[in-house]
Amino acid sequence: MNFLEYITLALTSLRTNKVRSLLTMLGIIIGVASVILLVSIGSGLQAFITQQFASLGANTLFVLPGKVDLRSGGPATPVSKFEISDIYDILHESEYVRLAVPGVIQQATLTAKGNTASEQIAGIWEDYFKIASYEANYGDIIRQTDVERTRKVIVLGATAAKDLFGDTDPVGQTVTLGDVRYIVKGVLVAKGGGGGLGSDIDQRAFIPYTTALRQFNLTRPYAIFIQTTDAKTVAQAAEDVKRILLKRLKPDDFTVLQQTELLNTITQFLSVITVALGGIAAISLLVGGIGIMNIMLVSVTERTREIGLRKAVGGTSQDILIQFLIEAIILSLVGGLLGIAIGSLGAYAMHSFIQTQVTAWSVGLAAGFSTLIGVIFGVAPAIRAAKLDPIEALRYE
């Protein structure tokens, strides 16, 4: 028999038992679809975070208080020892630093028109918007004159503005922060996550740095945000910042983080999660493989007389082995293709709710793994069929 005849016989047998074939493939279909869907969610999250970090620019540095370990994490609320003089020292003493600003961040509740929203309130200088590439969609941003005069003005992220004012234009209206009223100066362009150290810029609100110190009873900046002259000078700027701060502070008093370090750490973390999700979903592929083996073993028993007849008219054990093995491979391969289609459609349907991304490696892995499942779990039934004695098989009832 040639290979085409083996495939023809296998397809004829599978068509004869359509319902059983479909139920056998169901485990593979669910397994492959799960792998595609879960991996697409993990890959989509990676792509989303990468895009958001890219929007901040590769020439960004963050200086945080305390010793921060990106792998194990740092203290939850380290005490800041920064001074405003550190900002000016960095600007004047490093040729690789273009902009440097102080920042304080506090969680607080905003109230407007009977609506409340718990948001991160950031006190910053005007140049922070240049460093983070944030622009006003309505109104204006915080200006340095607002900082110098300690004005009670506020700039809202897109989500914060919607939470407080709905679809109306909030510019010029009043927002209450604690017991203090602020005038909404502007609303930022919606950008999604990544507003500095992974937070969502759209759920933030910004007030002048000096106003924030008075509002939250603070005396010094919590963090320093820096923009270097270009992406090639980030490392040199980081070394300069360390050298300058070490004149006054101890090594454990601060940590200089590069944008690329943050991105690499988060990407590695998400890669592990993506692989773990794929691995969990792959377990259902093993269950599907066991299902194929069980059904094929039942099929061998049901077709004992057929196997005996084939051997009686000249079929060899090798012919029987290959035929049953091809049936198992076809079941797993067709199931894998259907699973890929369903998983891809599911990922596309979910894209309107969360960012998903179907990757070629996940599709190839799922298809290859499903075919391998067919080979592995089809061997035992095929060997059993091939070993049947033709005389005993013909006498089987």
C-alpha positions in Angstrom: 0.0 0.0 0.0 1.2 3.5 -0.7 0.8 6.5 1.6 -2.2 7.9 -0.2 -4.1 4.6 0.3 -3.3 4.8 4.0 -4.8 8.3 4.2 -7.8 7.3 2.2 -8.6 4.3 4.4 -8.1 6.4 7.5 -10.4 9.2 6.3 -13.1 6.6 5.3 -13.0 5.0 8.8 -13.3 8.4 10.5 -16.2 9.5 8.3 -18.0 6.3 9.1 -18.0 7.3 12.8 -18.4 11.1 12.5 -19.8 11.7 16.0 -17.1 9.6 17.7 -14.4 11.3 15.7 -15.8 14.7 16.7 -16.0 13.8 20.4 -12.4 12.5 20.2 -11.1 15.7 18.7 -13.0 17.8 21.3 -10.2 17.5 23.9 -7.6 18.6 21.3 -9.8 21.5 20.1 -10.3 22.8 23.6 -6.6 22.4 24.5 -5.3 24.2 21.5 -7.9 27.0 21.7 -6.9 27.5 25.3 -3.2 27.7 24.5 -3.8 30.2 21.7 -6.2 32.3 23.8 -4.2 32.5 27.0 -0.8 33.1 25.3 -2.5 35.8 23.2 -3.5 37.6 26.4 0.0 37.4 27.9 1.6 38.5 24.6 -0.9 41.3 24.2 -0.1 42.6 27.7 3.6 42.5 26.9 3.1 44.5 23.7 0.8 47.0 25.5 3.4 47.7 28.3 6.2 47.9 25.8 4.2 50.5 23.8 3.5 52.6 26.9 7.1 52.6 28.0 8.2 53.5 24.4 5.9 56.5 24.6 7.9 57.8 27.6 11.1 57.7 25.5 14.2 55.6 26.0 16.1 58.6 27.4 14.3 58.7 30.8 15.7 58.1 34.3 13.9 57.7 37.6 15.6 58.4 40.9 13.7 56.8 43.9 14.4 56.9 47.6 15.9 53.8 49.2 17.5 50.8 47.7 15.1 49.4 45.1 15.6 45.8 43.8 13.5 45.3 40.7 13.5 41.5 41.2 12.6 41.3 44.9 11.1 44.8 45.3 12.1 47.6 47.6 10.6 49.1 50.8 7.0 50.0 50.4 7.4 53.6 51.8 11.1 54.5 51.9 11.9 57.9 53.5 13.1 60.4 50.9 16.2 62.4 51.6 16.2 64.4 48.4 16.3 68.2 48.3 15.4 70.6 45.6 19.1 71.6 45.5 19.8 68.0 44.2 17.7 68.9 41.1 19.8 72.0 40.4 23.1 70.1 41.0 22.1 67.5 38.5 21.1 70.0 35.9 24.3 72.1 36.3 26.9 69.3 36.8 25.9 66.8 34.1 26.2 67.5 30.5 24.1 64.5 29.7 21.0 65.7 31.5 18.5 67.8 29.6 15.7 68.1 32.1 15.2 67.2 35.8 12.2 67.7 38.0 11.1 66.8 41.5 7.8 64.9 42.1 5.6 63.9 45.0 2.8 61.3 44.7 -0.1 60.7 47.1 -3.3 58.7 46.9 -6.3 61.0 47.6 -10.0 61.4 46.9 -11.3 64.0 44.5 -14.9 65.3 44.6 -16.8 67.2 42.0 -20.5 67.6 41.3 -21.4 64.9 43.8 -19.0 62.4 42.1 -15.9 61.1 43.9 -12.8 59.3 42.5 -9.8 57.9 44.3 -6.8 59.0 42.2 -3.0 59.4 42.4 -2.2 63.0 42.9 1.2 64.1 41.5 2.9 67.3 42.4 5.3 68.3 39.6 7.1 71.0 37.7 6.1 72.0 34.2 9.0 70.1 32.6 7.6 66.8 33.8 5.1 66.9 31.0 8.0 67.3 28.5 9.9 64.4 30.1 6.8 62.1 30.0 5.5 63.4 26.6 2.1 64.3 28.0 -0.1 66.9 26.3 -3.3 68.7 27.1 -6.4 67.6 25.2 -8.4 70.5 26.7 -7.2 73.6 28.5 -3.5 73.8 29.6 -0.9 71.9 31.6 0.8 73.0 34.9 3.1 75.8 34.2 6.2 77.0 36.2 4.4 80.1 37.2 1.7 78.0 38.9 4.5 76.3 40.9 6.2 79.6 41.8 2.9 81.1 43.0 1.6 77.9 44.7 -1.7 78.1 42.7 -4.6 75.8 43.4 -5.0 74.4 39.9 -5.3 70.8 38.8 -4.8 68.9 35.5 -6.8 65.7 35.2 -6.0 62.5 33.3 -8.7 61.4 30.8 -10.2 58.7 33.0 -10.2 60.9 36.1 -12.0 63.7 34.2 -14.6 61.3 33.0 -15.1 59.8 36.5 -15.7 63.3 38.0 -17.5 65.2 35.2 -18.8 62.6 32.7 -18.8 63.9 29.2 -18.9 67.6 30.1 -15.9 69.8 29.7 -14.3 70.2 33.2 -11.9 73.1 32.3 -12.7 76.0 34.7 -14.8 73.9 37.0 -14.0 73.2 40.7 -12.6 70.0 42.2 -12.3 69.4 45.9 -9.2 67.7 47.2 -9.5 67.2 51.0 -10.9 70.5 52.2 -9.3 72.6 49.4 -10.9 73.6 46.2 -8.9 73.5 42.9 -9.7 74.9 39.5 -9.4 72.4 36.7 -6.8 73.9 34.3 -6.8 71.1 31.7 -7.4 67.5 30.7 -4.6 65.3 29.3 -4.7 63.3 26.1 -5.7 59.7 26.9 -2.6 57.4 26.8 -3.5 54.4 28.9 -0.9 52.7 31.3 2.7 53.6 31.7 2.5 57.0 33.4 5.8 56.6 35.1 6.7 53.4 37.0 3.8 51.5 35.5 0.8 53.5 36.8 -2.0 54.6 34.6 -1.6 58.2 33.5 -5.3 58.5 32.7 -6.2 57.9 36.4 -3.8 60.5 37.7 -4.3 64.2 38.5 -1.5 66.8 38.6 -1.0 69.9 40.7 1.9 72.3 41.1 4.8 70.8 43.2 4.7 73.6 45.8 0.9 73.3 46.2 1.3 69.5 46.7 3.9 70.1 49.5 1.4 72.3 51.3 -1.6 70.1 50.6 0.0 66.9 51.9 2.2 68.5 54.6 5.5 67.5 53.0 8.9 69.2 52.9 10.9 67.4 50.2 10.4 65.6 46.9 9.7 61.9 46.8 11.3 61.2 43.4 13.3 62.9 40.7 12.4 62.5 37.0 15.2 63.0 34.5 15.4 63.3 30.7 18.8 62.7 29.1 20.1 64.5 26.0 19.4 61.3 23.9 19.0 57.5 24.3 22.8 57.0 23.8 23.7 59.0 26.9 21.4 57.3 29.4 24.2 55.2 31.0 26.5 58.2 31.3 23.7 60.4 32.8 22.9 57.6 35.3 26.5 57.5 36.4 26.6 61.3 36.7 23.4 61.4 38.8 24.9 58.7 41.2 28.2 60.7 41.5 26.4 63.9 42.2 23.9 62.5 44.8 26.7 60.6 46.6 28.3 63.9 47.5 25.5 64.4 50.0 23.7 61.0 50.3 24.7 57.4 51.1 24.5 54.6 48.4 21.4 53.1 50.2 19.6 56.4 50.2 18.6 56.3 46.5 18.3 54.2 43.4 18.7 55.4 39.8 16.5 53.4 37.4 16.7 53.4 33.7 13.7 53.0 31.5 15.2 50.0 29.8 15.9 48.3 33.1 12.2 48.7 34.1 11.0 47.5 30.7 13.3 44.5 30.7 12.3 43.4 34.2 8.6 43.7 33.5 9.0 42.0 30.1 10.8 39.1 31.7 8.1 38.8 34.4 5.3 38.8 31.8 7.2 36.3 29.7 7.2 33.9 32.6 3.5 34.5 33.1 2.8 33.9 29.4 4.7 30.6 29.4 3.0 29.5 32.6 -0.5 30.3 31.1 0.5 28.3 28.0 1.7 25.4 30.1 -1.5 25.3 32.1 -3.6 25.3 28.9 -1.3 22.6 27.5 -2.4 20.2 30.2 -5.8 20.0 28.5 -3.9 18.9 25.4 -2.6 15.9 27.3 -6.1 15.1 28.5 -7.2 15.3 24.8 -4.4 12.9 23.9 -5.5 10.4 26.5 -9.0 10.7 25.0 -7.7 9.9 21.6 -5.8 6.8 22.9 -8.9 5.6 24.8 -11.2 6.0 21.8 -8.7 4.4 19.4 -8.4 1.4 21.8 -12.1 1.0 21.8 -12.0 1.3 18.0 -9.5 -1.5 17.8 -11.8 -3.7 19.8 -14.9 -2.8 17.6 -13.0 -3.4 14.4 -11.3 -6.6 15.4 -13.1 -8.6 12.6 -12.2 -5.9 10.1 -8.5 -6.1 11.1 -8.6 -9.9 10.8 -10.2 -9.6 7.3 -7.6 -7.1 6.1 -4.8 -9.4 7.3 -6.5 -12.5 5.7 -6.5 -10.8 2.3 -2.8 -9.8 2.5 -2.6 -6.8 4.8 0.6 -6.8 6.9 1.0 -5.8 10.5 2.8 -2.7 9.3 -0.2 -1.8 7.1 -2.5 -2.0 10.1 -0.1 -0.1 12.4 0.3 2.7 9.9 -3.5 3.0 9.2 -4.4 3.3 12.9 -1.5 5.7 13.6 -2.6 7.9 10.7 -6.1 8.0 12.0 -4.9 9.2 15.4 -2.7 11.8 13.7 -5.5 13.1 11.5 -7.8 13.4 14.6 -5.2 15.4 16.5 -4.2 17.5 13.5 -7.8 18.4 12.4 -8.6 19.1 16.1 -5.5 21.3 16.3 -6.5 23.3 13.3 -10.0 23.8 14.6 -8.6 24.8 17.9 -6.3 27.4 16.3 -9.2 28.9 14.4 -11.4 29.0 17.6 -8.6 30.4 19.7 -7.7 33.1 17.2 -11.4 34.1 16.8 -11.7 34.2 20.6 -8.6 36.4 20.9 -10.0 38.7 18.2 -13.3 39.0 20.0 -11.6 39.8 23.3 -9.4 42.5 21.7 -12.2 45.0 22.2 -12.0 44.5 26.0 -8.3 43.8 26.5 -5.3 43.9 24.2 -4.5 40.5 22.8 -1.9 39.4 20.3 -1.9 36.0 18.5 1.8 35.1 18.0 3.2 32.8 15.3 5.2 30.8 17.9 2.1 30.0 19.9 0.2 28.8 16.8 3.2 26.7 15.7 3.7 25.3 19.2 0.0 24.4 19.6 -0.2 22.8 16.1 3.1 20.9 16.6 2.1 19.7 20.0 -1.3 18.5 19.0 0.3 16.5 16.1 2.8 15.1 18.5 0.0 14.1 20.9 -1.6 12.2 18.0 1.6 10.3 17.3 2.4 9.5 21.0 -1.1 8.5 22.1 -1.8 6.7 18.8 1.1 4.3 19.0 -0.4 2.0 21.7 -3.7 1.4 19.9 -1.9 1.0 16.6 0.5 -1.6 18.0 -2.4 -3.5 19.6 -4.2 -3.6 16.3 -1.1 -4.7 14.4 -0.5 -7.6 16.8 -3.9 -9.1 16.5 -3.9 -12.7 15.2 -5.9 -12.8 11.9 -7.6 -16.1 12.7 -8.6 -15.1 16.2 -9.7 -11.7 14.9 -12.0 -13.3 12.2 -13.6 -15.5 14.9 -14.2 -12.4 17.2 -17.8 -11.6 17.9 
